[in-house]
Each structure stands twice: as C-alpha cells, then as structure tokens.
Amino acid sequence: MALVYFFSGFFFSPKLNAQFTLMESNATFNNITGLNYACGLSCYDFNHDGWDDITFATHTDGVRTFQNNQGVFEELYLFNGFYGQIRGITWVDFDHDGDADFFAARYMDSMIIMRNDGDLNFTDISASTTNPSTQANCHGVSWGDYDLDGLPDAYVSNYQVAGNIRSWLMHNLGNGQFENVANALGVSNGVKPAFQSSWMDYDLDGDSDLMVINDRYAGNSFYRNNGDGSFTNVGDETGLNIELDGMGISWTDLDHDLDYDLYISNTDSGSVLLMNEDGVFHDQAENSNLKFPGATLIWRRVVGL
C-alpha cells in the first residue's frame, strides 16, 4: 500500500534555493530554476528507495522530477518533451504490474499517460487511449476504483466557464486504455470551474463516493456511489453543495467518531471545516480557528493507490 502526497494550488518561484525538512532530515535544493507558476507538486518515492522524491507540474517547463538521495535532491529528466501548462500530476500503478505509472492533466492539450516498464523506463501511451478533448482546461486528477474491478479510475477536473466541455471520469479498461463515462454515469459536474476532486467512502458502504469542488461560487458537487455502477448527486441533502472559491480538499476523521470529515480551502471568505454528523456536514471552521481567509493551498494524503 502506497502513501501518496499531493499539493494543490499555485505558487511563484523564479529561483528555488531553500532548505526543507523531509522525513526528519534536512533536505536540500540548490539553484533550481524554471519553476515559474508551478501548478502542482507530488511527493512520492518513485524509485522505491525509502525516500520521498518530488515531482513538479510547471506552467512553462513541463514535468520536473527530483530524486531524493537521502536528503539531497538531484534532478532526473524522466519526462523530457512534455511541455505546455501541466496541472494535476499523479503517480499511480494503473496497470497493476507492481510499479508506479505517471499521469498528468494538461491545459488545452492531451493528457499525459506514461507506463512504467520497470527501472524508471517509461513508454508514452497517451496517444493510444481515448482523450475526450484537447481543448479542455484540465486542472486536477484524483484516483478511485469506483466500480471495484481492481483497476484505479481517474476523475479529471476541468475548469470551464463556457462552452460544452465538462469534467471526465476516465474508466480504466486495463492495458493502458481509458474511457470517459462521466456523462453516462451523471458525474460530469456540468460546465463549471472545477479545481479538484476527491474519492472517499463517506457512508462507509464499501465503495468510493466522489466530491468535486468548484471555483467562483459555482457550488460543489457530491456524488454518492450506489454500488451498481451509478451515482446520485447528494450535495443538497448532505450540505456539501456549498458555494465558495474551492481550491483544495482533504478528508480525515478529525473528531475520531468513525466517520470522515472534510476541509476545503477557500479564498476571500475563508476555508470551511465540514464536520460529518450522521451523513450531514456542518461548517465548524470559525469555531475551530481554521477559517484562514485567503488560503489557496492544502496538502492531501491518499492511501492505497
């Protein structure tokens, strides 16, 4: 079972030359350039040496990968040639062959799907699978096995304010093949500025439910997995269809009552801490001193990819 950490949001760093602390050791980057308006960060041990490596999604400089050599980071050029505005990035073993493959959403271009053939040798299979559109404003991607077939499926959040492009649920067909089933299953989220999504079994019935957060006060979407391959939008009845500038999302059992609570980072009006009370969520951010007006960043932990 892998633990994968994601960083959601935007930051500007014309030259990164700083000290970080990772895994209780001093981790060092020296004179790293080209991370202007980096749009995402994934901390995952892609060479399986016990030290978390770092992958950046950048605005102008493609995908950047840094191997963690026991606290000193060395850049590896694993994905040369992928440029454009890279957004959501994930390492996930989508073909179940024992090593982590790489998937990235990209603004106004095709998705990037790299199959890991072992020893960090990758084959680009992006062109061999169905790509719903090369004109979408793809922002985030999250993984969950919604149909319990043993293969992780990808939800791609598209930030759309006009036109007819919606978000995608890419059903994993095996052998590197994916098919968009969002419209058929009713989880396309409409034409909305979607930033992020997250899979979580909020009702503890054994299957993954889907939360999609939207910017510009477009309202969130929350879809309960019915267990038969279909979904029901339960945003209103659960209290999760709130309007805010949704940026990042994280689930945890904060009060240890054996159900999952939810934190969503917001901008001007402040973030929300949504406590789960028998399947209905209530905002407790103000009472918990966690409102943080102006926040746009959040860490997420995803278990079991």
C-alpha positions in Angstrom: 0.0 0.0 0.0 1.4 3.3 -1.0 1.0 6.7 0.6 0.9 9.5 -2.0 1.0 13.2 -1.0 -0.3 15.9 -3.2 0.0 19.7 -3.1 -2.8 21.7 -4.7 -2.6 25.4 -5.6 -0.3 27.8 -7.3 3.0 29.3 -6.2 5.6 31.5 -7.9 9.3 30.6 -7.6 11.6 32.2 -10.1 14.5 30.6 -8.3 14.2 27.9 -5.6 17.2 27.9 -3.3 16.0 26.9 0.1 16.2 24.4 2.9 13.3 21.9 3.5 12.8 19.3 6.2 11.5 15.9 5.0 11.4 12.6 6.8 13.1 14.2 9.9 16.3 15.1 7.8 17.5 18.3 6.3 16.6 18.1 2.6 18.4 20.5 0.2 17.6 22.1 -3.1 20.3 24.2 -4.7 19.8 26.7 -7.5 16.7 25.1 -9.1 15.3 27.4 -11.8 12.3 27.2 -14.1 9.5 26.6 -11.6 7.7 29.8 -12.5 4.0 29.5 -11.6 4.3 25.8 -10.8 0.8 24.3 -10.6 1.2 21.2 -8.5 3.5 19.0 -6.5 3.6 15.3 -5.8 5.8 13.7 -3.1 6.2 10.0 -4.0 9.1 7.6 -3.7 9.2 6.7 -7.5 12.4 4.8 -7.2 11.3 2.8 -4.1 14.5 3.5 -2.1 12.6 4.6 1.0 13.0 8.4 0.4 10.2 10.5 -0.9 11.0 12.0 -4.3 9.4 15.2 -5.7 7.6 15.8 -9.0 6.6 19.4 -10.1 3.9 20.4 -12.6 5.1 23.6 -14.1 3.5 26.3 -16.2 6.2 26.6 -18.8 8.8 24.0 -18.1 7.0 20.7 -18.4 7.2 17.9 -15.7 10.2 18.2 -13.4 11.3 15.2 -11.3 13.8 15.3 -8.4 15.3 12.1 -6.9 15.8 12.2 -3.1 19.3 11.0 -2.4 18.9 10.8 1.4 18.1 14.5 1.8 19.9 15.9 -1.2 17.7 16.3 -4.3 19.0 15.6 -7.8 17.0 16.3 -10.9 16.3 13.4 -13.2 15.0 14.0 -16.7 12.3 11.3 -16.8 9.8 13.1 -19.0 11.6 15.3 -21.4 9.5 16.7 -24.2 6.3 17.3 -22.3 5.6 21.0 -22.3 2.6 23.3 -22.1 0.8 24.1 -18.9 1.0 20.9 -16.7 -1.7 20.7 -14.0 -2.7 17.7 -11.9 0.1 15.1 -11.6 -0.1 11.7 -10.0 2.0 8.5 -9.7 -0.3 5.5 -9.7 0.0 1.8 -10.7 -2.9 1.9 -13.0 -2.0 -1.4 -14.8 -1.2 -3.3 -11.5 2.2 -4.6 -12.6 3.9 -3.6 -9.3 5.4 -0.2 -10.3 4.0 3.3 -10.4 3.0 4.8 -13.7 2.6 8.5 -14.3 -0.5 10.6 -15.3 -0.8 14.3 -15.8 -3.6 16.7 -16.8 -2.6 19.4 -19.2 -4.3 22.7 -20.1 -5.5 22.9 -23.7 -3.6 19.8 -24.7 -3.8 16.0 -24.4 -3.4 14.2 -21.1 0.0 12.6 -20.4 -0.1 8.8 -19.7 3.3 7.2 -19.1 3.5 3.5 -18.5 6.4 2.4 -16.2 8.1 -0.6 -17.8 10.4 -1.0 -14.8 13.6 0.7 -13.5 12.1 4.1 -14.4 11.9 3.3 -18.1 8.7 4.8 -19.4 6.6 4.3 -22.6 4.3 7.2 -23.7 0.9 5.6 -24.2 -1.0 8.9 -24.3 -2.0 8.6 -28.0 -3.2 5.1 -27.6 -6.1 5.8 -25.3 -9.3 7.9 -25.6 -8.7 11.6 -25.0 -12.1 13.4 -24.7 -10.7 16.8 -25.8 -7.5 18.7 -26.3 -9.3 22.0 -25.7 -10.2 21.4 -22.0 -8.8 23.5 -19.2 -7.7 20.4 -17.1 -6.8 21.3 -13.6 -6.8 18.3 -11.2 -6.9 14.5 -11.2 -7.9 12.0 -8.5 -8.0 8.2 -8.5 -10.5 5.8 -7.1 -11.8 2.3 -8.1 -15.4 3.3 -8.3 -16.6 0.0 -9.8 -14.5 -2.3 -7.6 -12.9 -4.1 -10.6 -9.5 -3.8 -9.1 -8.3 -1.1 -11.5 -8.0 2.6 -10.4 -10.1 5.1 -12.4 -9.3 8.8 -12.8 -11.5 11.8 -12.4 -10.2 14.8 -14.3 -11.5 18.2 -13.1 -11.9 20.7 -16.0 -12.1 24.4 -15.2 -14.7 25.6 -17.7 -16.8 28.7 -17.6 -18.3 28.5 -21.1 -18.8 26.0 -23.9 -19.8 22.4 -23.5 -16.8 20.7 -22.0 -17.4 19.1 -18.6 -15.2 17.1 -16.2 -14.3 13.5 -17.1 -14.4 10.1 -15.3 -11.8 8.0 -17.1 -12.8 4.4 -16.6 -9.8 2.2 -16.5 -10.3 -0.6 -19.1 -6.9 -2.2 -18.5 -3.8 -2.3 -20.7 -3.5 1.5 -20.5 -6.9 2.1 -22.0 -9.4 4.6 -20.5 -12.9 5.6 -21.5 -14.8 8.7 -20.3 -18.0 7.6 -18.7 -18.8 10.8 -16.7 -21.8 11.8 -18.8 -23.2 8.3 -18.8 -22.9 8.0 -15.0 -24.1 11.5 -14.3 -20.9 12.8 -12.7 -19.7 15.3 -15.3 -20.2 18.2 -12.9 -21.7 20.5 -15.6 -19.9 23.3 -17.2 -18.2 24.6 -14.0 -14.8 25.9 -12.9 -13.7 22.6 -11.3 -10.4 22.8 -9.4 -10.1 19.5 -7.6 -11.9 16.2 -6.8 -11.5 13.6 -4.2 -12.7 10.0 -3.7 -13.9 8.9 -0.2 -16.3 6.3 1.1 -18.2 8.8 3.2 -21.1 6.5 4.0 -18.9 3.5 4.8 -20.7 1.2 2.5 -17.6 -0.2 0.8 -17.4 1.9 -2.4 -15.9 5.2 -3.2 -18.0 8.4 -3.4 -16.9 11.5 -5.4 -16.5 15.1 -4.3 -15.8 17.8 -6.8 -15.1 21.4 -5.7 -15.6 24.4 -8.0 -14.3 27.9 -8.0 -16.2 31.1 -8.5 -19.1 30.2 -6.2 -20.4 27.7 -8.7 -21.4 25.2 -5.9 -19.8 21.9 -5.1 -20.9 18.6 -6.5 -21.1 15.5 -4.3 -22.0 12.1 -5.8 -22.9 9.0 -3.8 -21.8 5.7 -5.3 -24.8 3.5 -5.5 -22.7 0.3 -5.7 -24.1 -0.7 -9.1 -22.0 1.5 -11.3 -24.3 4.5 -10.9 -24.2 7.7 -8.8 -26.7 10.0 -7.2 -26.0 13.7 -6.6 -26.5 14.2 -2.9 -24.9 17.6 -2.5 -28.1 19.2 -1.2 -29.1 16.6 1.3 -25.6 16.3 2.8 -24.9 20.0 3.0 -21.9 19.8 0.7 -23.3 21.8 -2.2 -21.9 25.0 -0.8 -20.8 27.9 -2.9 -17.2 29.2 -2.4 -14.0 29.6 -4.3 -12.9 26.0 -3.7 -9.2 25.4 -4.1 -8.1 22.2 -2.3 -9.8 19.4 -0.4 -8.9 16.9 2.3 -10.7 14.2 4.2 -10.0 12.9 7.7 -11.8 11.6 10.8 -11.0 14.8 12.8 -13.1 14.1 15.9 -12.5 10.3 16.0 -16.1 9.4 15.7 -15.5 6.8 13.0 -16.8 8.9 10.1 -15.0 11.2 7.6 -14.9 15.0 7.9 -13.9 17.4 5.2 -11.8 20.5 4.9 -11.9 22.8 1.8 -9.6 25.7 1.3 -11.2 28.9 0.1 -10.1 32.4 -0.8 -11.5 35.7 0.4 -14.4 34.4 2.6 -12.3 31.7 4.3 -12.0 28.0 4.3 -14.6 25.6 5.6 -14.3 22.7 8.0 -17.3 20.4 7.4 -17.9 18.0 10.2 -19.9 14.9 9.5 -22.9 14.3 11.7 -24.7 11.2 10.6 -24.1 12.0 6.9 -24.9 15.7 7.1 -22.0 18.2 7.1 -21.8 21.4 9.1 -19.1 24.1 8.9 -17.1 24.4 12.1 -14.1 26.3 10.7 -14.9 29.5 12.6 -15.3 27.7 15.9 -12.1 25.7 15.3 -9.9 28.7 14.3 -9.4 27.1 10.9 -11.1 29.6 8.6 -7.9 31.3 7.2 -9.4 33.8 4.7 -7.3 34.0 1.6 -6.0 30.4 1.7 -5.4 28.7 -1.6 -3.2 25.8 -0.7 -3.8 22.4 1.0 -2.0 19.1 1.4 -3.8 15.9 0.8 -3.0 12.3 1.7 -4.3 9.5 -0.5 -4.0 5.9 0.8 -3.9 2.7 -1.2 -3.1 3.8 -4.7 
